[in-house]
Amino acid sequence: MTTARNFKPPMVGQIMCLSCLQTQILSSVAMSSTLDIYIGFGNRRGNDTLHWILMLATPGTDRCTWYHVTGGPTQARGYTLQIQANKRLNSFGLSGKRFISTIPASEINKIKSAAQSVPLQRCQRWTTAVLGQLEAKRLVPPGTMAEFESQIEPSRFEQSGSRDPSSGSRSGIRSGSSSGSGTGSRQSGSPRGSSGIGSRYQSSQYSLQYR
């Protein structure tokens, strides 16, 4: 229970603008000459498709920045692009991750540019489109987009013709910082309920619902 003695007011700047977030991200990679690109996969929730996240990590640390789209028909709200710094690379909120490539740290703005330029849509299609832009910039290996595109899971909303009214929009960008989930031992394997490229995922033995 919060009392007058232990109450702490919010820190100034706790809610950051996008430019402030970019400064934080640049500061976190200032000591590294390279960055690792991963695709993270959320935990399976019922019959919903897996949540895909583009992650940019500093080698040798468990911290990274998440670029992903949330919302849509499954959450009964519009799509939102989220750029979240200081997340855990091995978050309990992920069933697995796939290493894509290592890039020079000086190319970080190209990641942000690609993320912001792709129209908002469900996360698997958005992530695949971003990978296509990064492939065109030679930041990921040739064929990366095609490989992930072939693994996009069918959506019951697309099959029924129901689409979110915000699909295709570039609005709704949110930025922020989070410490993510706790740490723990890891094991290799496929995320629960996945197939195809799942054989190359690095999976957690824990199962916590991603949000």
Stockholm file with secondary structure:
# STOCKHOLM 1.0

chainA/1-211         MTTARNFKPPMVGQIMCLSCLQTQILSSVAMSSTLDIYIGFGNRRGNDTLHWILMLATPGTDRCTWYHVTGGPTQARGYTLQIQANKRLNSFGLSGKRFISTIPASEINKIKSAAQSVPLQRCQRWTTAVLGQLEAKRLVPPGTMAEFESQIEPSRFEQSGSRDPSSGSRSGIRSGSSSGSGTGSRQSGSPRGSSGIGSRYQSSQYSLQYR
#=GR chainA/1-211 SS CCCTTTCCCCCTTCSCCHHHHHHHHHHHTTTCSEEEEEEEEECCCTTSCCCEEEEEECTTSSEEEEEEEEEEGGGTEEEEEEEEEEEETTCTTEEEEEEEEEEEGGGHHHHHHHHHHSCCCCHHHHHHHHHHHHHHTTSSCTTHHHHHHTTCCCCHHHHTTCCCTTTTCCCCEEEEECCCSCCCCBCCSCCTTCCGGGGGCEEBSCCCCCC
#=GC SS_cons         CCCTTTCCCCCTTCSCCHHHHHHHHHHHTTTCSEEEEEEEEECCCTTSCCCEEEEEECTTSSEEEEEEEEEEGGGTEEEEEEEEEEEETTCTTEEEEEEEEEEEGGGHHHHHHHHHHSCCCCHHHHHHHHHHHHHHTTSSCTTHHHHHHTTCCCCHHHHTTCCCTTTTCCCCEEEEECCCSCCCCBCCSCCTTCCGGGGGCEEBSCCCCCC
//
